Each structure stands twice: as structure tokens, then as C-alpha cells.
């Protein structure tokens, strides 16, 4: 048999032809076998020409081809278009003209057949080759895209895998199946993968392992896939060792584009579980039009893992229509489900079904849909799961009635006896059935009657708890009793105790118990769970501690220390707890070094004075953690991280402390004892960070863990719980637990050396109880001050950490100053000694707290010393000390006469725990304030835009301070207590503003209720934006009263969270797509209010081109709109505080968080929702909570809503006037003022109606006429 080649003038093609010719000359045609070509991608028609050309050159002595037929199989992602059909026709015509086939071969039909298979299942390729004559050629184009249903499906392309890890096993399997299907036919199989040669040796070996099949490869030098293949194995090893810095350094040195380097960094940071850093890198990633869809899909998964669900959805939207591989589409389906993007999930699933209809992701999706609808008959005949499961669903069809209330306990007992291996599935399906029938209490009873062994079961319980906390009976009370809710919470806590690394479930528990879902019930529920677990008897043990070097002994070993620090410097950044010091560098015994380093860390408590000290502490921590794996117990890591994190927290490195807390939970997951230690450490860290709910969750999980506890650890745990109970106001319970903790010490022989600590803890309980519970607090101050001074002396004598006691002493001195009491000289002297013993940040804070006249610069220094948070909501806790000092600054004589200082103080008390509008990646906090004059400068700039600014704050003496900024100038007003009484205002918040919307019987209710919360002098003419401290934000700006008039009657009014937020909103207004949408559910099972509103508003909506969605669910795709109008019912908590739920007149009930998440980055949101504009102060945090606040947190620019229950007639009097004004160029403030006047004209001047609609956000935003703002 000979092979001839026609010439070509194309040099590149000729070279490739020569490679093919050489390959076939050396190897020939292996009938009964084949070849796998890994020579890279290219246009399919050109590649086929090249592949076919050498094949047609083979002939026998008669000039006839040895091939009876040449079949080309093309995947649907390529398709047989006009070009390939033309090529097929030309080849057949040419073969006839050249008489290349024997007469016998011509009987089998055309020589060339091009076939497009319907999808990417390998079985279709095998089916396509059936019936071929002997000695045929089978060419499979893009063979790497086909998938075998019998191989395990993988969707983990978001992990830093190579493409070859997916296609190499599939090509291997396809080749084997084709060889089997053509056995005895002497066919020749050519699989053109469309990929380059694999880089992993194991993948090459796999492809070469098939008998009678050769492999020809090539590479594209310098492309990112090849470079990744050359380095990935090494990087994976480095990451497993925690050596993230080495990986990042290598990436930086590679010959890649900046975009490729960035993408590699993102993947590696995510792989190392540096999710925050990965998101920060994503923010810098250049999203350009030619970014590959699979890259966007991977970024979507990484963003989802990091909690950036909006960004994940944006990436998926850009990618889903272009994804063309099975794995990428499966990942898209999975990611879309995780982030609750039903529309994107459906799109990706539809595309995946066309390519690979039997994919497990699709099967799971179908089963979820069937289970959600209760279609057990369909599940019983589905072939997408096992025969046993089909039998189960057949049994459920008979056991579960179509209507009524099933006997779930009986059904479960029967089915679990019949199908014992499917107990968990039976449990989850019955719970889902009860929820579908709107039987949440039945579902909860099922859920809490079984163990919770996985995150899915925990998620179901939390969903039920959330549903029941929002559900109300006919009298407005909870349908579930508190014991049921407590039991359910305990189940989830018990699961988390054993699974500390499940951050998603912990976050869901936090949200379920937060103020905007549980109201004031969340903390008591959790405290009950923690106390119940703590009442279990503990098995106290005495842990063995190795005697280590003393710090001085260890610090003498300079050569060893220097070599380790040098190595750590080269490996930075490193993953805590993973990095291991090379054994050759370990020249000292690890069991002596580790205790010394822990003691060195503890000594840093009072030695942090600047950034160098911070870096040194971090270096010592890395040193100790790299040593820990070489110790006998390998348990030194958790105490080291906890010690360092606590120091960082108190030194203002708050985000670093939070990151370390999360790392503790990952590292401590391996044994029951380590899990308990890790959870308690996290509770301690979050308590010091001021986040009491997060701390209480962690403590409950610690208490729910293993009961075998080291004695000293048990005592520390008890003290931790005491601190939490004390700070949430459960003083008597705190005392009881504190007493029990004291009983542990004698059993350990530690009573005497810890007696002073016991006394100090008891003192702090008394201090807080006196401060917040006693009407005679002033008379108790001298005795308390004397006790805290004595405690300070004891701490100094014992050499303990003096920072807690100096803060307590500073607070008592502060309270004495407020009360006009003289501070004893001894207290001053002890205080001065303590200042020399503590770190610089602690000393600065103590001086500010105890100062008679705190200065603004000192408060700015405290503020500047606090590390920026990663997420805006953490700012509410991070600023608590600067806020405490700012109240005092407002009381000072200097601030009373200085509008700049007063404005600065109120800004520090305003709500800065909120991101700027339009954020996409993470809810980053607003930039830190850098100068005392900055807030005043922002106020001045607002006046230049035509907006006067009024700031309101409560000072430390309990008086209202006000600053007016008009035409660039500020003036301070001290409101007289007989006009505005802070005490009366706090009483007012017990009933109002809610009562304004429901009390129609009390005459002059607005005037009577505001008589003691009036302003003594006129406000600027307007428009006016009000910036208030977070407590005063509960007072709606429209009803700020001057004389007998309310502010909103005279001028356009608005409120904003803070000047910092307003500055960001004006500088970078949220970009929108220009759409205007209204959602008014037409469900009318519970009434026809919304149907009536729709009828009255329909003409207005049509006039202004506003889309109307009247479906029963919150519409998808609202994010990024210019205007969204929501009409729904709003509901508060049981004590008529804290906005909790949104509902229609059917069965829809959603949390404020769920609604807000659907309205991401909307320009303006109008809420015809009762109490939708209400704000409530969050206890012990410098922030507020409410639906309007939630919307601003989700990136919206402005919200217009009523702070009290809204008369439905307001909607159709207010909206036409508002839209007419706003769409003609008025600002929001002006348009809202005109609309409220229209309400007054149509319904009368009753403030409950004509002052209801209130602006929260950017008052100067104008209608976006173009597609982009």
C-alpha cells in the first residue's frame, strides 16, 4: 500500500501535512485499531480537510483506496452547516471522478458520510457507526467534547482543574466503546480531540494504554492551559502545606497576561479558602467582552462561595448563553441553584439537556421539582434513581393522601420500617410535603424528632424556624410555641457543634435569629439552648502540659529564630494552621518551643504600640503554627490563634480577628475536644468584637459539644458565658452561672490564684446592672468606683492583663464625671499606673473615655486605629468605642460652639454600617473618615447642591444637639429639655410611629404624642436632608415638629443614614438599566385591597411605561432597574418593633432580607408597604434595622416608604403626582413633597396620610432618561 501527497502553497498547512504524512509513513493504518490526535483546536472544516487528505492518499496496486467508507461524526456544538455539507459533496464527487474506490466498495454508497449526532452522549457516536462496511474509517471530530453516561459526572471545574482532567478519561472510554462496537470489522478509528497533548503524565498514560491505538500530540507553547498544566501539581502541593505566598510569587513570574495572572490568583486564593481575598481580586479582574464563558462560570462559582451572590448572578448571565461544554453547563446549573437564580438555572439546564440529557445535575433538578410538587407517582416511575427509591415513592403514593392533614408520624414509622436504608430521604420528603401543604408546625415536629446529620437537614429546620417566626395566628401571636422553636434551634446548634466548618449553616442560623426575623426572641431562644447544654455534667480532666522554654531562654536562640523568620518571610502569605516548618530548619525541640511562643504571644497584649508590633505578633503566630505539627499533641495551634485574635481584636485589627475566628473553626474540626475549644475561642473573639449574637451562637455550639473538658478550659468557658449574659442584660442568670464557675476552681486547686478574677467579674455584672437597671445609679457610683480601683490594684499585683480593668475604671470615672462627682485621688493614681502597663491603643481609648473634655482629634485617632471591615454590617460593632466617646464630645463646651466638631461627633454616631449604592462584589464599608473636618465638608457640598443639612444627636448628658448647615455655613443648636426630652422620645418609641397608622380614635394624636419631642427653633427653608444618630433615626423626618407645624408640611424633607453614605451616593450614583417595574400581587384569598389599588393605578402605570407584574411571587430580574414599586403588606415583630415580613393577600410571606435581595442596585424603590419606612435602633450596635435600611444595604440609592401602617388610598393619590414631577426633572425630595401635598389635597391634611411617604437615601436623585444613569 502506498501513500501519495499533493502539493500545497500554504506553508503552515504543508508543515502540518508533513507531520501527518510522517506519522502515517511511520505507523501506517492500524486496521482494527486507531489513533488519538491531540494536536489542538482549529476550524473544523479546515481540520477535517487536513485529516482526510493523507487518508485518501493510501491506495493499493490498482489505485483503489483500502477504505470502504469514511464516516465523520460531528458533535451538535459544531453542527454540519453549509460548509461541511459542501465539503462532503466535493469529496464524494472527487472520489468518483478519480475512481478511487473498488467496484465492491462503491456498492456501499457514498464514500464520505458526515453525521451530526443529536447530543454529546458517547452512546450516540457508537450508534452512528453501526452498519458500516468492513475496513471503514471513523473520524470523530471534537472527540474531547463527548461524555459517557457510565463514567462519573464531574462539575468541579471551579476547582483549579485542567480541562484534560475531564476529557482524557472520556476520550479513553469513547475509544474503547468504538473498538468494541467495530470488533472484527477491521475499521480504523481516528479521534480528533481538538485539544493539545495532556500535561499530566497520568492522563497521557491513560490515553496510551489502549492496545492498537496510537497517540499523536502537539502543544501550543505559552498558552495558559499548558502553563497551568506544568505548575498545577506543584501548586496543589504548596497549597496543601499552606504556602500560598510561594504559589502567588510563581504566578507573578509566569509569561502570562495580567488577566490570566489575575484569574490564576483568584482560583488559587479560593482553593486556599482565602475567600475574602479572592473576592477582592475579582473586584480588580478586568471583565472584558472576550473573556471566555467558562472563565465567567468559574468566577461565578468562586463569587458564590465567597457570598457575593449578586456578582455570581451577573457572571452567569453573561456566560450561560455561550457555554458549550457539559461540565461548564452543569456547574452553571448547580451555581444558579445555590444562589436561587431560578431563571438562570432553567436556561443552563435547558442547554445542558440538549447536550447531555442524562446528566446527574439534571436528574437531581428534576427530582427536586417533582418532590417540590409532591408528584410521587412520577417519582415512582422515574428511571433517574434506584429501584428501591422508586418503590418508596410508589408506597408514598398509597400512604400520603392528596388532601387533608396526613398522619405524618404514622406514615414515617411505616415507611421507615419498610425502607430502613432510606430513613433520611423519607424524613426530608415528608417535611417537604408538610411545608407544601402549609403545615409548618407538622413539618417542624417531624424535623426535630430525628437527628440532624447533614447541612440539608439543618437548612430545612432553619427554614421552618424562619417560617414560624414570621407566621401569625388570628390574634397576631405565634402559631408555634417557644419550646418547639427552642428545640429546633438546639438541633441546629447540635449539628454545628459537630460541624464547625459549615459556615453557610451558621450564617443561616444567625439570620434566622436576627432582629429582622426573630425580633427580640432570637437572643432568649439561643441563650436557653446554651444554658440547657451547659447544665449537662462535665467530665473535668487535667490536661498534660509540656514544660517549654521560658520566653527569655527561647529568645536567646537567635540563629534558630532568624532562620525560621527568614523562611516564613519567603512563604508569605501563608494559610494559618497549614504551613509546616521544614524539618531541617527545626533545630530545637518543638515541644519546648511551642509553649514558649504561646507565652510570647500573651506578652504582646501590652506591647502593641504601632504597625511594627502588629506585624511582629503575626510573625510569631506564624512561627508557632509552623512548629505545631512537629509537637507530640499538635494541639498548640488553637490556643495560639485564639490568643493572637483576642489581642488583634482589642488592638483594632478587627477584620484580622474575624478571619482568624473562621480559621479556628476550620482547623478545630477534627476531634470532639478541638471542636469545643475552637467554638469557645470563636465565642470569645466575637464577644470582644461586640457581636453578641455571633458570640452566643458560638458559645451554644461549644456547650453542645463534647463534655470531656480540661478544667481550666471549663472555667474559661463559664466566664465567657457570664460575660455574654451580662452584656445582653440577663444579670441574675449571669450571677448564677458565675457562682457555678467559681465552684470549679477549688476542684482544680486554682481558687486562690483566681479569686481576684472572680471578684472582678462579679464587679462588672454589678456595674452594668446598676448602669442600666437602677434609678439610683448616681448614689452607687462611689462604691463601684472604689471596688474597681481595688480590682485594678489586684490586677497590678498579680501581673495579669490590665486592659479589661483599665477600661472598666475609665468607664466608672466617666460616669462619675457625668454625675458631677469627685474622683478619688487614688483612682487617678492607679489609672495613671495602668496607662503605662497597657498597649498604646488601649491607653488611647482609656484616656478618651475618662477625659472630662474629650477632643475630636482623639476620637478620630480611635476611629483610625480600627481596621477596615470586609463587610459593611460589621462596622456597626467596630465603631462602638468611638461612638461612646462621641456622645461625650457632643456634651463638651467646645463642641457646643463648634459646628465642625459637632458634625463630626454626630457622623460618628450615624449609621455607617452600610455599603455605597451600586456595589456588586462585596458589601464593602464606606471609607474611613480621615479628618475632623470631613463630615462638615460633605455637609457644605450638599448645601451647594441646593440641599440644607440638619444633624441630630443625643449627647452623653441625654440632651438633643442639632447642627444646621445652610449655604455652606453651620450652626449648633442645643435643644432645651422642655422642648425635646430624650426620656420622652425613648418612651415614644415604645408605641410610635406604628400607632399613627392604626389609631383613628385619638384626636390630635400627632400633636399630643410629639408635644415633648419638638424642636425649639425653625428648620432651614428646605429642601432638607436629616442625618441623625442611629437612635434618633427612629423619628421620621417628615414629622419633626417645630411649634405647631411638622417639617414635611412646609418643605421637602429626606433622611440619609450618614454623611459618608450620602457622599458616596452623590459621587457614584448606582447605574441602572432604566426599566420601571411595579409588583402588585393579584392574590385575593385574604382580601381585595391590592386588586383595588391595581385598578386605580393602572392608567398611571401605563402612562409612564411602567411594567406591571401581578404574580403571587416576588418577580425575578428586578435588580438594576431604575424604579421598582412594591405593593404588599408589612408586618412587625410581636412587640411591634423591628420590621419582619412582607406578605400579599394570598399565601406569600417573605422576610425583608428576601425582598431586598431581589431589588439589588435598584435606583429608587417605592414601598406601598405598611411600616416599610420604619427604622429601629439595634441594641449594642451603631446601626438600625428595617426594610428601607435593608434596601440601601443591597445597593439601592433611595427608598420612599411610610414609617407606619399606610392607608391604601394614599397610593393612588400619591403616585400620579410623584411620577409626573419626577419624570419631568424634579429631584426625589421635590417630587415626594409635591406628591404628599397631592395626598393632602385629596384626602385631607391628616399627617398619617399626607406625611406618610418619606425618603430614606439620596434625596437629589433624578429620573434616568437614558438606559444608563
C-alpha positions, 0 to 999 in steps of 0.5 A, a space after each residue: 500500500 502506498 501513500 501519495 501527497 499533493 502539493 500545497 502553497 500554504 506553508 503552515 498547512 504543508 508543515 502540518 501535512 508533513 507531520 501527518 504524512 510522517 506519522 502515517 509513513 511511520 505507523 501506517 493504518 492500524 486496521 482494527 485499531 486507531 489513533 488519538 490526535 491531540 494536536 489542538 483546536 482549529 476550524 473544523 472544516 479546515 481540520 477535517 480537510 487536513 485529516 482526510 487528505 493523507 487518508 485518501 492518499 493510501 491506495 493499493 496496486 490498482 489505485 483503489 483506496 483500502 477504505 470502504 467508507 469514511 464516516 465523520 461524526 460531528 458533535 451538535 456544538 459544531 453542527 454540519 452547516 453549509 460548509 461541511 455539507 459542501 465539503 462532503 459533496 466535493 469529496 464524494 464527487 472527487 472520489 468518483 471522478 478519480 475512481 478511487 474506490 473498488 467496484 465492491 466498495 462503491 456498492 456501499 454508497 457514498 464514500 464520505 458520510 458526515 453525521 451530526 449526532 443529536 447530543 454529546 452522549 458517547 452512546 450516540 457516536 457508537 450508534 452512528 457507526 453501526 452498519 458500516 462496511 468492513 475496513 471503514 474509517 471513523 473520524 470523530 471530530 471534537 472527540 474531547 467534547 463527548 461524555 459517557 453516561 457510565 463514567 462519573 459526572 464531574 462539575 468541579 471545574 471551579 476547582 483549579 482543574 485542567 480541562 484534560 482532567 475531564 476529557 482524557 478519561 472520556 476520550 479513553 472510554 469513547 475509544 474503547 466503546 468504538 473498538 468494541 462496537 467495530 470488533 472484527 470489522 477491521 475499521 480504523 478509528 481516528 479521534 480528533 480531540 481538538 485539544 493539545 497533548 495532556 500535561 499530566 503524565 497520568 492522563 497521557 498514560 491513560 490515553 496510551 494504554 489502549 492496545 492498537 491505538 496510537 497517540 499523536 500530540 502537539 502543544 501550543 507553547 505559552 498558552 495558559 492551559 499548558 502553563 497551568 498544566 506544568 505548575 498545577 501539581 506543584 501548586 496543589 502541593 504548596 497549597 496543601 502545606 499552606 504556602 500560598 505566598 510561594 504559589 502567588 510569587 510563581 504566578 507573578 513570574 509566569 509569561 502570562 497576561 495580567 488577566 490570566 495572572 489575575 484569574 490564576 490568583 483568584 482560583 488559587 486564593 479560593 482553593 486556599 479558602 482565602 475567600 475574602 481575598 479572592 473576592 477582592 481580586 475579582 473586584 480588580 479582574 478586568 471583565 472584558 467582552 472576550 473573556 471566555 464563558 467558562 472563565 465567567 462560570 468559574 468566577 461565578 462559582 468562586 463569587 458564590 462561595 465567597 457570598 457575593 451572590 449578586 456578582 455570581 448572578 451577573 457572571 452567569 448571565 453573561 456566560 450561560 448563553 455561550 457555554 458549550 461544554 457539559 461540565 461548564 453547563 452543569 456547574 452553571 446549573 448547580 451555581 444558579 441553584 445555590 444562589 436561587 437564580 431560578 431563571 438562570 438555572 432553567 436556561 443552563 439546564 435547558 442547554 445542558 439537556 440538549 447536550 447531555 440529557 442524562 446528566 446527574 445535575 439534571 436528574 437531581 433538578 428534576 427530582 427536586 421539582 417533582 418532590 417540590 410538587 409532591 408528584 410521587 407517582 412520577 417519582 415512582 416511575 422515574 428511571 433517574 434513581 434506584 429501584 428501591 427509591 422508586 418503590 418508596 415513592 410508589 408506597 408514598 403514593 398509597 400512604 400520603 393522601 392528596 388532601 387533608 392533614 396526613 398522619 405524618 408520624 404514622 406514615 414515617 414509622 411505616 415507611 421507615 420500617 419498610 425502607 430502613 436504608 432510606 430513613 433520611 430521604 423519607 424524613 426530608 420528603 415528608 417535611 417537604 410535603 408538610 411545608 407544601 401543604 402549609 403545615 409548618 408546625 407538622 413539618 417542624 415536629 417531624 424535623 426535630 424528632 430525628 437527628 440532624 446529620 447533614 447541612 440539608 437537614 439543618 437548612 430545612 429546620 432553619 427554614 421552618 424556624 424562619 417560617 414560624 417566626 414570621 407566621 401569625 395566628 388570628 390574634 397576631 401571636 405565634 402559631 408555634 410555641 417557644 419550646 418547639 422553636 427552642 428545640 429546633 434551634 438546639 438541633 441546629 446548634 447540635 449539628 454545628 457543634 459537630 460541624 464547625 466548618 459549615 459556615 453557610 449553616 451558621 450564617 443561616 442560623 444567625 439570620 434566622 435569629 436576627 432582629 429582622 426575623 426573630 425580633 427580640 426572641 432570637 437572643 432568649 431562644 439561643 441563650 436557653 439552648 446554651 444554658 440547657 447544654 451547659 447544665 449537662 455534667 462535665 467530665 473535668 480532666 487535667 490536661 498534660 502540659 509540656 514544660 517549654 522554654 521560658 520566653 527569655 531562654 527561647 529568645 536567646 536562640 537567635 540563629 534558630 529564630 532568624 532562620 525560621 523568620 527568614 523562611 516564613 518571610 519567603 512563604 508569605 502569605 501563608 494559610 494559618 494552621 497549614 504551613 509546616 516548618 521544614 524539618 531541617 530548619 527545626 533545630 530545637 525541640 518543638 515541644 519546648 518551643 511551642 509553649 514558649 511562643 504561646 507565652 510570647 504571644 500573651 506578652 504582646 497584649 501590652 506591647 502593641 504600640 504601632 504597625 511594627 508590633 502588629 506585624 511582629 505578633 503575626 510573625 510569631 503566630 506564624 512561627 508557632 503554627 509552623 512548629 505545631 505539627 512537629 509537637 507530640 499533641 499538635 494541639 498548640 495551634 488553637 490556643 495560639 490563634 485564639 490568643 493572637 485574635 483576642 489581642 488583634 481584636 482589642 488592638 483594632 485589627 478587627 477584620 484580622 480577628 474575624 478571619 482568624 475566628 473562621 480559621 479556628 473553626 476550620 482547623 478545630 474540626 477534627 476531634 470532639 475536644 478541638 471542636 469545643 475549644 475552637 467554638 469557645 475561642 470563636 465565642 470569645 473573639 466575637 464577644 470582644 468584637 461586640 457581636 453578641 449574637 455571633 458570640 452566643 451562637 458560638 458559645 451554644 455550639 461549644 456547650 453542645 459539644 463534647 463534655 470531656 473538658 480540661 478544667 481550666 478550659 471549663 472555667 474559661 468557658 463559664 466566664 465567657 458565658 457570664 460575660 455574654 449574659 451580662 452584656 445582653 442584660 440577663 444579670 441574675 442568670 449571669 450571677 448564677 452561672 458565675 457562682 457555678 464557675 467559681 465552684 470549679 476552681 477549688 476542684 482544680 486547686 486554682 481558687 486562690 490564684 483566681 479569686 481576684 478574677 472572680 471578684 472582678 467579674 462579679 464587679 462588672 455584672 454589678 456595674 452594668 446592672 446598676 448602669 442600666 437597671 437602677 434609678 439610683 445609679 448616681 448614689 452607687 457610683 462611689 462604691 463601684 468606683 472604689 471596688 474597681 480601683 481595688 480590682 485594678 490594684 489586684 490586677 497590678 499585683 498579680 501581673 495579669 492583663 490590665 486592659 479589661 480593668 483599665 477600661 472598666 475604671 475609665 468607664 466608672 470615672 466617666 460616669 462619675 464625671 457625668 454625675 458631677 462627682 469627685 474622683 478619688 485621688 487614688 483612682 487617678 493614681 492607679 489609672 495613671 499606673 495602668 496607662 503605662 502597663 497597657 498597649 498604646 491603643 488601649 491607653 488611647 481609648 482609656 484616656 478618651 473615655 475618662 477625659 472630662 473634655 474629650 477632643 475630636 482629634 482623639 476620637 478620630 485617632 480611635 476611629 483610625 486605629 480600627 481596621 477596615 471591615 470586609 463587610 459593611 454590617 460589621 462596622 456597626 460593632 467596630 465603631 462602638 468605642 468611638 461612638 461612646 466617646 462621641 456622645 461625650 464630645 457632643 456634651 463638651 463646651 467646645 463642641 457646643 460652639 463648634 459646628 465642625 466638631 459637632 458634625 463630626 461627633 454626630 457622623 460618628 454616631 450615624 449609621 455607617 454600617 452600610 455599603 455605597 449604592 451600586 456595589 456588586 462584589 462585596 458589601 464593602 464599608 464606606 471609607 474611613 473618615 480621615 479628618 475632623 473636618 470631613 463630615 462638615 465638608 460633605 455637609 457644605 457640598 450638599 448645601 451647594 447642591 441646593 440641599 440644607 443639612 440638619 444633624 441630630 444627636 443625643 449627647 452623653 448628658 441625654 440632651 438633643 444637639 442639632 447642627 444646621 448647615 445652610 449655604 455652606 455655613 453651620 450652626 449648633 443648636 442645643 435643644 432645651 429639655 422642655 422642648 425635646 426630652 430624650 426620656 420622652 422620645 425613648 418612651 415614644 418609641 415604645 408605641 410610635 410611629 406604628 400607632 399613627 397608622 392604626 389609631 383613628 380614635 385619638 384626636 390630635 394624636 400627632 400633636 399630643 404624642 410629639 408635644 415633648 419631642 419638638 424642636 425649639 427653633 425653625 428648620 432651614 427653608 428646605 429642601 432638607 436632608 436629616 442625618 441623625 444618630 442611629 437612635 434618633 433615626 427612629 423619628 421620621 423626618 417628615 414629622 419633626 415638629 417645630 411649634 405647631 407645624 411638622 417639617 414635611 408640611 412646609 418643605 421637602 424633607 429626606 433622611 440619609 443614614 450618614 454623611 459618608 453614605 450620602 457622599 458616596 451616593 452623590 459621587 457614584 450614583 448606582 447605574 441602572 438599566 432604566 426599566 420601571 417595574 411595579 409588583 402588585 400581587 393579584 392574590 385575593 384569598 385574604 382580601 381585595 385591597 391590592 386588586 383595588 389599588 391595581 385598578 386605580 393605578 393602572 392608567 398611571 402605570 401605563 402612562 409612564 411605561 411602567 411594567 406591571 407584574 401581578 404574580 403571587 411571587 416576588 418577580 425575578 430580574 428586578 435588580 438594576 432597574 431604575 424604579 421598582 414599586 412594591 405593593 404588599 403588606 408589612 408586618 412587625 415583630 410581636 412587640 411591634 418593633 423591628 420590621 419582619 415580613 412582607 406578605 400579599 393577600 394570598 399565601 406569600 410571606 417573605 422576610 425583608 432580607 428576601 425582598 431586598 435581595 431581589 431589588 439589588 442596585 435598584 435606583 429608587 424603590 417605592 414601598 406601598 408597604 405598611 411600616 416599610 419606612 420604619 427604622 429601629 435602633 439595634 441594641 449594642 450596635 451603631 446601626 438600625 434595622 428595617 426594610 428601607 435600611 435593608 434596601 440601601 444595604 443591597 445597593 439601592 440609592 433611595 427608598 420612599 416608604 411610610 414609617 407606619 401602617 399606610 392607608 391604601 388610598 394614599 397610593 393612588 393619590 400619591 403616585 400620579 403626582 410623584 411620577 409626573 414631577 419626577 419624570 419631568 426633572 424634579 429631584 426625589 425630595 421635590 417630587 415626594 413633597 409635591 406628591 404628599 401635598 397631592 395626598 393632602 389635597 385629596 384626602 385631607 391634611 391628616 399627617 398619617 396620610 399626607 406625611 406618610 411617604 418619606 425618603 430614606 437615601 439620596 434625596 437629589 436623585 433624578 429620573 434616568 432618561 437614558 438606559 444608563 444613569 
